[in-house]
Amino acid sequence: VPIPNTVVKLSWADNTWWVTARKDRSSPGFFSRRPHHSSDGAFCFVRLTFDTSGFRCYAGGQNTQPNLAERDLPLMKFTFKTHCAPVVACALIIFTIGLARSGAGPVFAKAADKSGDAKLELVWSRRTPMPLFLSSAPDAKVTVSVAAGGSLTCFGPSGGILWKTRIDRVDRVAVAPDGSALAYTLLSPRDDTVYFISPNGTLLWKRQLRGAVWCADAAAEPGRFVVGTGAKYCYVFNVLESRRRYRRWKTPGVPTSVVFAPDSNTIILGTWQDSGVGRFSSSGEKIAWWAGREDMLYRTESSGGGQSIVAFGTRNTNRSESSVRVMDKELNEVWSRDFDLRGLALDVSAESELTGVGYKETIVHKNKKISENRIAIYDRSGRQLWEKGGLFGQWNLMQVCSSGKLLLFDDSGAMCLVNREGRVVVRTELAGTVKTFLPGPKRDTVTLYLSNGELCVYKIL
């Protein structure tokens, strides 16, 4: 039986790509999903076929895909060289053979690595319905997908299904490291009930709250959750098999973001109306407060082991004004910056050392307006390290990784790592284009949902 996933390495001089050869619908075998280009414009397709004698590989040129080379390939590693165009040498190395791709279980493989110390490693992948929302536990080992109709699926560290359940009208979830979860409906005044799910997927408890749910988070401690509502309340729950407890307290404004600090007791709050950012104990005691702009909604993150707090501010209008503010745990400013950009995406590394910015810019070329994506990165002092766009590629910001590199993706189905100097050090071809993604809590993982229906988790090294 042919194994339907083989990863192939293509090299032209200083350019290296790793591609996943897909099953060919017209004939037995596999083929690369798109041509792959070298720096001087030469490009080729890769085709892997199988028959009773084993695997064969073909490297072909533009459009016509002639069989310029053909070699039998064993199931282990094999290397050969051929020419895809005059002067241009192509080296193809069979790197690994994945497991059978089926909906019954996850697929394991390794992705590309173009440098010695950088790597994108596929942890697991499996086909799932399109998620409306993705959530991962604070340790990133458990992931929950919320699909249409309130269908929730919890995946373990290796991609196996820990539990499935369905709660009508639910479209959001927060999940703890043990697989327990809190499910709710976002911003719905008539759906003001939260649901608590046990680590085996049974419904433990439900509780009606005062006001629509705006935000929620799970602590590192199992069964501990925090919820913010539009009635300016913060609820802290401890829900286990043998315990149902909660405490609520009034907040300075409407909670637009609630996040547990690593100690599972301190809560970082971002608000709108009386807008600002605060640190509170789980009992509601105010530890520190920073008053922000009244027209801003603030999303908060705890980083650096709780020593830093990041606040992302967005205008409550159609205007494109946004801001990022990095603070110490007492909410004193480390640095901040305002942006007035279209399509803005912001992310900060786990230690708050680097801030990545993605945005769209309109340029005029030959009397035509062209919208291009741009990427910039700033250090902890607010100094811009570099900015790229245009010829660099139509990249979109995914996250700033714990290694200090930027993780980017484009609309063709490629994902890459860019170092602090702005150089692409790893590029990998995905099995489809990115439809939605979730940065890992520590920025050393990322969860992707692709256009081919696969949910994937990558580890970033």
Secondary structure, DSSP 8 states (H G I E B T S, - for coil): ---S-EEEEEEETTEEEEEEEEE-SSSSSEE-SS-EE-TTS-EEEEEEEEETTEEEEEEE-TTT-----EEEE-SS--EEEEEEETTEEEEEEEEEE-----TTS-B-------SSS--EEEEEEEE----SEEEE-TTSS-EEEEEGGGEEEEE-TTS-EEEEEE-TT--EEEE-TTS-EEEE-BT-TT--EEEEE-TTS-EEEEEE-SS-EEEEEE-SSTTEEEEEETTTEEEEEEEETTEEEEEEEE-SSEEEEEEE-TTSSEEEEEEETTTEEEEEETT--EEEEEE--TTEEEEEEEEGGGTEEEEEEEESSSS-EEEEEEEETT--EEEEEEEE-EEEEEEE-TTSSEEEEEEEEEEEETTEEEEEEEEEEEETTS-EEEEEEGGG---EEEEE-TTS-EEEE-TTSEEEEE-TTS-EEEEEE-SS-EEEEEE-TTSSEEEEEETTSEEEEEEE-
